[in-house]
Amino acid sequence: MAKLLLPLTWTYRLGVALRYAAYRLGWLKPVTVDVPVISIGNLTTGGTGKTPIVIALAHYLEEQGYKLVILSRGYAARQPQVYAQATDPRYGDEAFLIQQHLTTGTVIVGKNRKKTIEWAVKDYQPDIVIVDDGFQNIGLTKTLDVLLIDGSKGLGNGHLLPVGPLREPLAAVDRATHVILTKNIHLDVANKVNALLDRYARKDKPVWECPFQASHLFHPFSGRLLSFVEMDDTPYAILSGIAHPDTLESESQKRLKGDMVTHLRFTDHHQYVKGDIEDIMLLLKNYHRCVVITTSKDWVKIKSLIIPEFLNRFFIFEMKPMFDWQRLLDDLMVARSAQLADHQAAAAVAVSGEVQEPVGAASAQDGDESA
């Protein structure tokens, strides 16, 4: 099967190469805005914990008093938007989830990142812009370009879509300003990532670790946070539509004493309909002690489909990224200062050129007259 898909991989590679060449040769110009921009993204198709990391980073920046705008494409949206605040899960489940977790920040959805960043900076005047899933978007000038890599799965088989999980060639790691290994980090994966950077990166870049820790259960019906031991030996079912559901299952089995009855798995970004959860509803009806464990991303899409009498039997399994976000903020400030210095130097050169040009023109005119 992989051999049959190779022509599609070559076509995909060519498309990526042509797009990047257009920027490198100056045919397309990146958009630059007058605020620091942090991009958080992947080299693979998903499962790196990007959404919880964006939420955790945003929380920290809000606590420090920064006004934020977060840009999202609204991936897999049932109602795609040109430019809108993420106030509805139909505009994109991840964008809506991030917006629900913010205190003062604004999540803007829109497929054209160049236009949305310009409009959002003008309309909301943020101190910092976070670009969600922005690593492949080379049409924006970024202050930090953070690349996330799953610490247990790495970069898969190293092939581009559709043969492998890569969205662009491995050499793209050179664009990253920071590489962060996430979730359950394995030493062999860390070694492979460092070897990859030794091969492709033209200068040293920090490789940090951000393990995920199972922190608690959230009961959305009551708004309560519960420790895992509070569930005692309650049996549970799992409902998930995420990239790597095995992690949710293994962590649930590790933390909860009760028996796992079943795990209903759907694809990442699955758009639920009522029929998808009929089996779960039947299980809850017939098995009165059973509860359902799900994720925040799934909850925002399924809650309107659940029979009201069963809403109090759903729990969200929370995984917390463990990281010192101040380190990233410090690097952002340093990079922003360097960015501003470069802009000032470029402006000075441009002004100098404008001043000298008439003198050169006059000299040429004088030479013509003497000839």
C-alpha positions as a LaTeX table, in Angstrom:
\begin{tabular}{lrrr}
\hline
Residue & $x$ (\AA) & $y$ (\AA) & $z$ (\AA) \\
\hline
Met1 & 0.00 & 0.00 & 0.00 \\
Ala2 & 2.82 & 2.41 & 0.87 \\
Lys3 & 4.35 & 1.92 & $-2.60$ \\
Leu4 & 1.03 & 2.71 & $-4.24$ \\
Leu5 & 0.85 & 5.97 & $-2.29$ \\
Leu6 & 4.38 & 7.09 & $-3.14$ \\
Pro7 & 3.33 & 9.12 & $-6.25$ \\
Leu8 & 0.94 & 11.09 & $-4.04$ \\
Thr9 & 3.78 & 11.74 & $-1.60$ \\
Trp10 & 5.99 & 13.03 & $-4.42$ \\
Thr11 & 3.18 & 15.30 & $-5.62$ \\
Tyr12 & 2.68 & 16.59 & $-2.06$ \\
Arg13 & 6.45 & 17.20 & $-1.68$ \\
Leu14 & 6.52 & 19.15 & $-4.95$ \\
Gly15 & 3.62 & 21.34 & $-3.82$ \\
Val16 & 5.36 & 22.12 & $-0.52$ \\
Ala17 & 8.66 & 22.87 & $-2.29$ \\
Leu18 & 7.06 & 25.24 & $-4.82$ \\
Arg19 & 5.25 & 27.17 & $-2.09$ \\
Tyr20 & 8.40 & 27.63 & $-0.03$ \\
Ala21 & 10.40 & 28.59 & $-3.13$ \\
Ala22 & 7.88 & 31.35 & $-3.86$ \\
Tyr23 & 8.71 & 32.97 & $-0.52$ \\
Arg24 & 12.44 & 32.31 & $-0.73$ \\
Leu25 & 12.65 & 33.94 & $-4.17$ \\
Gly26 & 10.54 & 36.90 & $-3.12$ \\
Trp27 & 7.53 & 36.15 & $-5.32$ \\
Leu28 & 5.40 & 36.05 & $-2.18$ \\
Lys29 & 6.00 & 38.32 & 0.79 \\
Pro30 & 5.36 & 37.41 & 4.44 \\
Val31 & 3.14 & 39.67 & 6.54 \\
Thr32 & 4.76 & 41.45 & 9.47 \\
Val33 & 2.76 & 42.99 & 12.33 \\
Asp34 & 3.94 & 45.36 & 15.03 \\
Val35 & 3.54 & 42.94 & 17.97 \\
Pro36 & 5.42 & 39.80 & 19.06 \\
Val37 & 4.13 & 36.63 & 17.39 \\
Ile38 & 4.52 & 33.12 & 18.85 \\
Ser39 & 3.71 & 30.21 & 16.57 \\
Ile40 & 2.96 & 26.81 & 18.14 \\
Gly41 & 2.88 & 23.96 & 15.63 \\
Asn42 & 3.80 & 20.45 & 14.52 \\
Leu43 & 5.75 & 18.73 & 11.79 \\
Thr44 & 3.30 & 15.80 & 11.95 \\
Thr45 & $-0.45$ & 15.60 & 11.41 \\
Gly46 & $-1.41$ & 15.79 & 15.09 \\
Gly47 & $-1.27$ & 14.25 & 18.51 \\
Thr48 & 1.52 & 16.38 & 19.97 \\
Gly49 & $-0.68$ & 18.04 & 22.62 \\
Lys50 & $-0.73$ & 21.36 & 20.78 \\
Thr51 & $-4.11$ & 22.55 & 22.06 \\
Pro52 & $-3.38$ & 21.99 & 25.79 \\
Ile53 & $-0.01$ & 23.70 & 25.33 \\
Val54 & $-1.60$ & 26.72 & 23.63 \\
Ile55 & $-4.13$ & 26.90 & 26.50 \\
Ala56 & $-1.44$ & 26.58 & 29.19 \\
Leu57 & 0.78 & 29.21 & 27.54 \\
Ala58 & $-2.18$ & 31.57 & 27.13 \\
His59 & $-3.14$ & 31.12 & 30.79 \\
Tyr60 & 0.37 & 32.02 & 31.88 \\
Leu61 & 0.59 & 35.09 & 29.64 \\
Glu62 & $-2.82$ & 36.29 & 30.85 \\
Glu63 & $-1.64$ & 35.91 & 34.45 \\
Gln64 & 1.31 & 38.14 & 33.59 \\
Gly65 & $-1.09$ & 40.82 & 32.34 \\
Tyr66 & $-0.68$ & 40.40 & 28.58 \\
Lys67 & $-3.57$ & 41.01 & 26.22 \\
Leu68 & $-3.73$ & 38.14 & 23.75 \\
Val69 & $-5.10$ & 37.28 & 20.36 \\
Ile70 & $-4.89$ & 33.65 & 19.27 \\
Leu71 & $-5.25$ & 32.83 & 15.58 \\
Ser72 & $-6.81$ & 29.55 & 14.48 \\
Arg73 & $-7.70$ & 28.20 & 11.05 \\
Gly74 & $-10.83$ & 26.65 & 12.52 \\
Tyr75 & $-9.77$ & 23.25 & 11.23 \\
Ala76 & $-12.62$ & 20.84 & 10.36 \\
Ala77 & $-15.18$ & 23.56 & 11.06 \\
Arg78 & $-18.77$ & 22.77 & 10.15 \\
Gln79 & $-19.28$ & 26.48 & 9.44 \\
Pro80 & $-15.94$ & 27.89 & 8.18 \\
Gln81 & $-15.45$ & 31.59 & 8.86 \\
Val82 & $-13.49$ & 34.26 & 7.00 \\
Tyr83 & $-12.93$ & 36.29 & 10.17 \\
Ala84 & $-14.81$ & 35.66 & 13.42 \\
Gln85 & $-14.36$ & 35.15 & 17.13 \\
Ala86 & $-14.47$ & 31.47 & 18.12 \\
Thr87 & $-17.77$ & 31.68 & 19.99 \\
Asp88 & $-19.32$ & 28.56 & 18.44 \\
Pro89 & $-17.92$ & 25.00 & 18.20 \\
Arg90 & $-19.17$ & 24.89 & 14.61 \\
Tyr91 & $-16.42$ & 27.43 & 13.76 \\
Gly92 & $-13.79$ & 24.86 & 14.84 \\
Asp93 & $-13.77$ & 22.62 & 17.91 \\
Glu94 & $-10.21$ & 23.40 & 19.02 \\
Ala95 & $-10.61$ & 27.14 & 18.52 \\
Phe96 & $-13.83$ & 27.12 & 20.55 \\
Leu97 & $-12.20$ & 25.05 & 23.30 \\
Ile98 & $-9.28$ & 27.48 & 23.57 \\
Gln99 & $-11.67$ & 30.45 & 23.72 \\
Gln100 & $-13.60$ & 28.78 & 26.56 \\
His101 & $-10.40$ & 28.57 & 28.61 \\
Leu102 & $-9.35$ & 32.21 & 28.18 \\
Thr103 & $-10.11$ & 34.96 & 30.66 \\
Thr104 & $-9.46$ & 38.08 & 28.60 \\
Gly105 & $-7.94$ & 36.86 & 25.34 \\
Thr106 & $-9.66$ & 36.47 & 21.99 \\
Val107 & $-9.50$ & 33.53 & 19.59 \\
Ile108 & $-10.00$ & 34.50 & 15.96 \\
Val109 & $-10.77$ & 31.92 & 13.27 \\
Gly110 & $-10.03$ & 32.44 & 9.62 \\
Lys111 & $-8.30$ & 30.36 & 6.95 \\
Asn112 & $-6.29$ & 33.26 & 5.49 \\
Arg113 & $-3.78$ & 33.88 & 8.28 \\
Lys114 & $-2.24$ & 36.89 & 6.53 \\
Lys115 & $-5.51$ & 38.78 & 6.52 \\
Thr116 & $-6.74$ & 37.61 & 9.92 \\
Ile117 & $-3.55$ & 38.63 & 11.73 \\
Glu118 & $-3.67$ & 42.11 & 10.21 \\
Trp119 & $-7.36$ & 42.55 & 10.98 \\
Ala120 & $-7.04$ & 41.11 & 14.50 \\
Val121 & $-4.08$ & 43.31 & 15.45 \\
Lys122 & $-5.97$ & 46.36 & 14.22 \\
Asp123 & $-9.27$ & 45.44 & 15.90 \\
Tyr124 & $-8.04$ & 44.05 & 19.24 \\
Gln125 & $-4.61$ & 45.70 & 19.68 \\
Pro126 & $-3.04$ & 42.75 & 21.52 \\
Asp127 & 0.30 & 42.71 & 23.30 \\
Ile128 & 1.11 & 39.24 & 21.90 \\
Val129 & $-0.32$ & 37.10 & 19.10 \\
Ile130 & $-0.25$ & 33.30 & 19.36 \\
Val131 & $-0.64$ & 31.43 & 16.08 \\
Asp132 & $-2.19$ & 28.02 & 16.73 \\
Asp133 & $-0.85$ & 25.35 & 14.35 \\
Gly134 & 1.33 & 27.90 & 12.60 \\
Phe135 & 4.55 & 26.05 & 11.83 \\
Gln136 & 3.71 & 25.49 & 8.16 \\
Asn137 & 2.51 & 29.06 & 7.74 \\
Ile138 & 5.60 & 30.78 & 6.36 \\
Gly139 & 3.48 & 33.71 & 5.19 \\
Leu140 & 3.75 & 35.29 & 8.66 \\
Thr141 & 6.81 & 36.83 & 10.26 \\
Lys142 & 7.16 & 35.15 & 13.67 \\
Thr143 & 9.13 & 36.19 & 16.70 \\
Leu144 & 9.26 & 32.60 & 17.98 \\
Asp145 & 8.47 & 29.50 & 15.91 \\
Val146 & 7.93 & 26.65 & 18.37 \\
Leu147 & 7.90 & 23.11 & 17.03 \\
Leu148 & 6.21 & 20.39 & 19.12 \\
Ile149 & 7.21 & 16.73 & 18.77 \\
Asp150 & 5.46 & 13.85 & 20.52 \\
Gly151 & 8.04 & 12.54 & 22.98 \\
Ser152 & 6.91 & 8.93 & 22.66 \\
Lys153 & 6.07 & 8.65 & 18.94 \\
Gly154 & 8.59 & 11.08 & 17.48 \\
Leu155 & 8.21 & 11.81 & 13.77 \\
Gly156 & 6.86 & 8.43 & 12.71 \\
Asn157 & 8.38 & 6.72 & 9.68 \\
Gly158 & 9.94 & 9.95 & 8.38 \\
His159 & 7.76 & 10.06 & 5.25 \\
Leu160 & 5.47 & 12.79 & 3.98 \\
Leu161 & 1.72 & 12.43 & 3.70 \\
Pro162 & 0.03 & 10.18 & 2.78 \\
Val163 & 2.71 & 7.49 & 3.25 \\
Gly164 & 3.78 & 8.93 & 6.61 \\
Pro165 & 2.65 & 11.54 & 9.15 \\
Leu166 & 4.90 & 14.41 & 8.02 \\
Arg167 & 3.38 & 17.63 & 6.69 \\
Glu168 & 6.72 & 18.75 & 5.24 \\
Pro169 & 10.26 & 17.34 & 4.90 \\
Leu170 & 12.40 & 16.75 & 7.99 \\
Ala171 & 14.74 & 19.57 & 6.97 \\
Ala172 & 12.00 & 22.00 & 8.00 \\
Val173 & 13.14 & 21.63 & 11.63 \\
Asp174 & 15.72 & 24.28 & 10.76 \\
Arg175 & 12.97 & 26.95 & 10.76 \\
Ala176 & 12.08 & 26.27 & 14.39 \\
Thr177 & 13.44 & 28.63 & 17.01 \\
His178 & 12.56 & 26.11 & 19.76 \\
Val179 & 11.79 & 22.40 & 19.80 \\
Ile180 & 9.66 & 21.00 & 22.62 \\
Leu181 & 9.22 & 17.28 & 23.25 \\
Thr182 & 5.79 & 16.66 & 24.70 \\
Lys183 & 3.74 & 14.13 & 26.65 \\
Asn184 & 5.44 & 10.87 & 27.68 \\
Ile185 & 9.06 & 11.45 & 26.65 \\
His186 & 11.23 & 8.48 & 25.64 \\
Leu187 & 15.02 & 8.71 & 25.61 \\
Asp188 & 15.34 & 7.12 & 22.15 \\
Val189 & 12.98 & 9.74 & 20.67 \\
Ala190 & 14.93 & 12.57 & 22.33 \\
Asn191 & 18.18 & 11.16 & 20.89 \\
Lys192 & 16.68 & 10.93 & 17.39 \\
Val193 & 15.42 & 14.52 & 17.57 \\
Asn194 & 18.85 & 15.79 & 18.64 \\
Ala195 & 20.45 & 13.83 & 15.79 \\
Leu196 & 17.92 & 15.35 & 13.39 \\
Leu197 & 18.83 & 18.85 & 14.53 \\
Asp198 & 22.55 & 18.09 & 14.23 \\
Arg199 & 21.90 & 17.12 & 10.61 \\
Tyr200 & 19.54 & 19.87 & 9.47 \\
Ala201 & 19.75 & 22.87 & 11.84 \\
Arg202 & 22.19 & 25.57 & 10.83 \\
Lys203 & 22.48 & 26.87 & 14.39 \\
Asp204 & 21.85 & 25.57 & 17.87 \\
Lys205 & 18.30 & 25.69 & 19.16 \\
Pro206 & 16.95 & 24.70 & 22.56 \\
Val207 & 15.30 & 21.29 & 22.89 \\
Trp208 & 13.03 & 21.38 & 25.90 \\
Glu209 & 10.81 & 18.79 & 27.51 \\
Cys210 & 7.16 & 19.30 & 28.41 \\
Pro211 & 5.80 & 16.09 & 29.94 \\
Phe212 & 2.04 & 15.80 & 30.41 \\
Gln213 & 0.71 & 14.81 & 33.79 \\
Ala214 & $-2.74$ & 13.44 & 34.54 \\
Ser215 & $-4.00$ & 16.05 & 36.97 \\
His216 & $-7.70$ & 15.54 & 37.76 \\
Leu217 & $-11.20$ & 14.90 & 36.50 \\
Phe218 & $-13.53$ & 17.77 & 35.72 \\
His219 & $-17.27$ & 17.31 & 36.18 \\
Pro220 & $-18.80$ & 19.83 & 33.74 \\
Phe221 & $-22.33$ & 19.34 & 35.06 \\
Ser222 & $-21.39$ & 20.67 & 38.52 \\
Gly223 & $-18.18$ & 22.53 & 37.68 \\
Arg224 & $-16.28$ & 20.45 & 40.26 \\
Leu225 & $-12.69$ & 19.25 & 40.05 \\
Leu226 & $-12.25$ & 15.72 & 41.39 \\
Ser227 & $-9.17$ & 13.73 & 42.30 \\
Phe228 & $-8.94$ & 10.29 & 40.72 \\
Val229 & $-9.32$ & 8.55 & 44.07 \\
Glu230 & $-12.75$ & 10.15 & 44.52 \\
Met231 & $-14.07$ & 7.90 & 41.75 \\
Asp232 & $-13.28$ & 4.87 & 43.95 \\
Asp233 & $-14.16$ & 1.68 & 41.98 \\
Thr234 & $-16.76$ & 3.27 & 39.69 \\
Pro235 & $-16.87$ & 1.50 & 36.29 \\
Tyr236 & $-16.39$ & 3.76 & 33.28 \\
Ala237 & $-16.58$ & 3.94 & 29.50 \\
Ile238 & $-14.31$ & 6.14 & 27.38 \\
Leu239 & $-15.50$ & 8.26 & 24.46 \\
Ser240 & $-12.83$ & 9.94 & 22.35 \\
Gly241 & $-12.19$ & 11.48 & 18.95 \\
Ile242 & $-8.51$ & 12.44 & 19.23 \\
Ala243 & $-5.28$ & 11.66 & 17.37 \\
His244 & $-3.79$ & 9.23 & 19.90 \\
Pro245 & $-6.55$ & 7.70 & 22.06 \\
Asp246 & $-4.23$ & 5.01 & 23.48 \\
Thr247 & $-2.71$ & 7.55 & 25.85 \\
Leu248 & $-6.12$ & 8.49 & 27.26 \\
Glu249 & $-6.98$ & 4.83 & 27.73 \\
Ser250 & $-3.71$ & 3.88 & 29.40 \\
Glu251 & $-3.75$ & 6.89 & 31.72 \\
Ser252 & $-7.36$ & 6.21 & 32.69 \\
Gln253 & $-6.55$ & 2.60 & 33.52 \\
Lys254 & $-3.52$ & 3.72 & 35.51 \\
Arg255 & $-5.37$ & 6.35 & 37.57 \\
Leu256 & $-8.88$ & 4.90 & 38.02 \\
Lys257 & $-9.61$ & 1.84 & 40.13 \\
Gly258 & $-12.87$ & 0.91 & 38.38 \\
Asp259 & $-13.17$ & $-1.38$ & 35.37 \\
Met260 & $-13.15$ & 0.07 & 31.86 \\
Val261 & $-16.32$ & $-1.19$ & 30.20 \\
Thr262 & $-15.62$ & 0.00 & 26.65 \\
His263 & $-13.79$ & 2.65 & 24.62 \\
Leu264 & $-15.68$ & 4.22 & 21.72 \\
Arg265 & $-13.03$ & 5.63 & 19.41 \\
Phe266 & $-13.59$ & 8.12 & 16.62 \\
Thr267 & $-11.10$ & 9.85 & 14.33 \\
Asp268 & $-9.43$ & 13.12 & 15.30 \\
His269 & $-11.72$ & 16.15 & 14.80 \\
His270 & $-14.71$ & 13.85 & 14.35 \\
Gln271 & $-17.98$ & 15.76 & 13.94 \\
Tyr272 & $-20.39$ & 13.90 & 16.21 \\
Val273 & $-24.00$ & 13.21 & 15.35 \\
Lys274 & $-26.63$ & 11.77 & 17.63 \\
Gly275 & $-26.20$ & 8.23 & 16.34 \\
Asp276 & $-22.53$ & 8.22 & 17.35 \\
Ile277 & $-23.32$ & 8.20 & 21.05 \\
Glu278 & $-26.44$ & 6.02 & 21.11 \\
Asp279 & $-24.41$ & 3.07 & 22.39 \\
Ile280 & $-23.11$ & 5.17 & 25.27 \\
Met281 & $-26.61$ & 6.38 & 26.12 \\
Leu282 & $-27.87$ & 2.78 & 26.14 \\
Leu283 & $-24.97$ & 1.74 & 28.36 \\
Leu284 & $-25.74$ & 4.50 & 30.88 \\
Lys285 & $-29.41$ & 3.55 & 30.85 \\
Asn286 & $-28.72$ & $-0.12$ & 31.59 \\
Tyr287 & $-25.64$ & 0.24 & 33.78 \\
His288 & $-26.55$ & 2.72 & 36.50 \\
Arg289 & $-23.13$ & 2.94 & 38.18 \\
Cys290 & $-21.20$ & 3.53 & 34.95 \\
Val291 & $-19.81$ & 6.97 & 34.04 \\
Val292 & $-18.21$ & 8.27 & 30.84 \\
Ile293 & $-14.65$ & 9.60 & 30.58 \\
Thr294 & $-13.95$ & 11.94 & 27.67 \\
Thr295 & $-11.72$ & 14.88 & 26.69 \\
Ser296 & $-12.30$ & 18.62 & 26.67 \\
Lys297 & $-12.13$ & 18.64 & 22.87 \\
Asp298 & $-14.81$ & 15.98 & 22.61 \\
Trp299 & $-17.03$ & 17.46 & 25.32 \\
Val300 & $-17.65$ & 20.73 & 23.47 \\
Lys301 & $-19.03$ & 18.69 & 20.53 \\
Ile302 & $-21.06$ & 16.02 & 22.33 \\
Lys303 & $-22.72$ & 17.89 & 25.20 \\
Ser304 & $-25.66$ & 19.07 & 23.08 \\
Leu305 & $-26.28$ & 15.47 & 21.93 \\
Ile306 & $-26.46$ & 13.91 & 25.39 \\
Ile307 & $-29.83$ & 13.05 & 26.94 \\
Pro308 & $-30.19$ & 15.63 & 29.77 \\
Glu309 & $-30.67$ & 13.02 & 32.50 \\
Phe310 & $-27.21$ & 11.60 & 31.72 \\
Leu311 & $-25.23$ & 14.86 & 31.64 \\
Asn312 & $-24.14$ & 14.43 & 35.25 \\
Arg313 & $-22.41$ & 11.14 & 34.42 \\
Phe314 & $-19.78$ & 12.62 & 32.10 \\
Phe315 & $-16.28$ & 13.50 & 33.30 \\
Ile316 & $-13.40$ & 15.17 & 31.48 \\
Phe317 & $-9.95$ & 13.62 & 31.96 \\
Glu318 & $-7.49$ & 16.50 & 32.29 \\
Met319 & $-3.83$ & 16.20 & 31.28 \\
Lys320 & $-1.65$ & 19.14 & 32.31 \\
Pro321 & 1.51 & 20.20 & 30.41 \\
Met322 & 4.34 & 20.57 & 32.94 \\
Phe323 & 6.56 & 23.42 & 31.78 \\
Asp324 & 8.18 & 26.67 & 32.95 \\
Trp325 & 6.46 & 29.11 & 30.60 \\
Gln326 & 8.58 & 32.01 & 31.86 \\
Arg327 & 11.53 & 30.52 & 29.94 \\
Leu328 & 9.60 & 30.90 & 26.71 \\
Leu329 & 8.45 & 34.41 & 27.64 \\
Asp330 & 12.04 & 35.45 & 28.40 \\
Asp331 & 13.18 & 34.17 & 25.00 \\
Leu332 & 10.26 & 35.97 & 23.36 \\
Met333 & 11.37 & 39.30 & 24.84 \\
Val334 & 14.98 & 38.74 & 23.73 \\
Ala335 & 13.89 & 37.75 & 20.22 \\
Arg336 & 11.52 & 40.69 & 20.00 \\
Ser337 & 14.31 & 43.13 & 20.93 \\
Ala338 & 16.50 & 41.62 & 18.20 \\
Gln339 & 13.60 & 41.82 & 15.75 \\
Leu340 & 13.06 & 45.52 & 16.49 \\
Ala341 & 16.78 & 46.23 & 16.18 \\
Asp342 & 16.81 & 44.55 & 12.75 \\
His343 & 13.80 & 46.60 & 11.65 \\
Gln344 & 15.46 & 49.82 & 12.80 \\
Ala345 & 18.69 & 48.93 & 11.02 \\
Ala346 & 16.80 & 48.13 & 7.80 \\
Ala347 & 14.89 & 51.40 & 8.05 \\
Ala348 & 18.13 & 53.32 & 8.55 \\
Val349 & 19.64 & 51.71 & 5.46 \\
Ala350 & 16.52 & 52.55 & 3.45 \\
Val351 & 16.60 & 56.19 & 4.58 \\
Ser352 & 20.31 & 56.40 & 3.82 \\
Gly353 & 19.69 & 55.07 & 0.32 \\
Glu354 & 16.94 & 57.62 & $-0.28$ \\
Val355 & 19.22 & 60.48 & 0.82 \\
Gln356 & 22.14 & 59.35 & $-1.34$ \\
Glu357 & 20.16 & 58.67 & $-4.49$ \\
Pro358 & 19.68 & 62.33 & $-5.58$ \\
Val359 & 23.40 & 62.96 & $-5.09$ \\
Gly360 & 24.24 & 60.02 & $-7.32$ \\
Ala361 & 21.71 & 61.18 & $-9.89$ \\
Ala362 & 23.19 & 64.69 & $-9.91$ \\
Ser363 & 26.71 & 63.31 & $-10.37$ \\
Ala364 & 25.58 & 61.23 & $-13.31$ \\
Gln365 & 23.88 & 64.26 & $-14.84$ \\
Asp366 & 27.03 & 66.35 & $-14.38$ \\
Gly367 & 29.08 & 63.67 & $-16.06$ \\
Asp368 & 26.73 & 63.59 & $-19.02$ \\
Glu369 & 27.00 & 67.35 & $-19.43$ \\
Ser370 & 30.81 & 67.34 & $-19.32$ \\
Ala371 & 30.91 & 64.60 & $-21.89$ \\
\hline
\end{tabular}
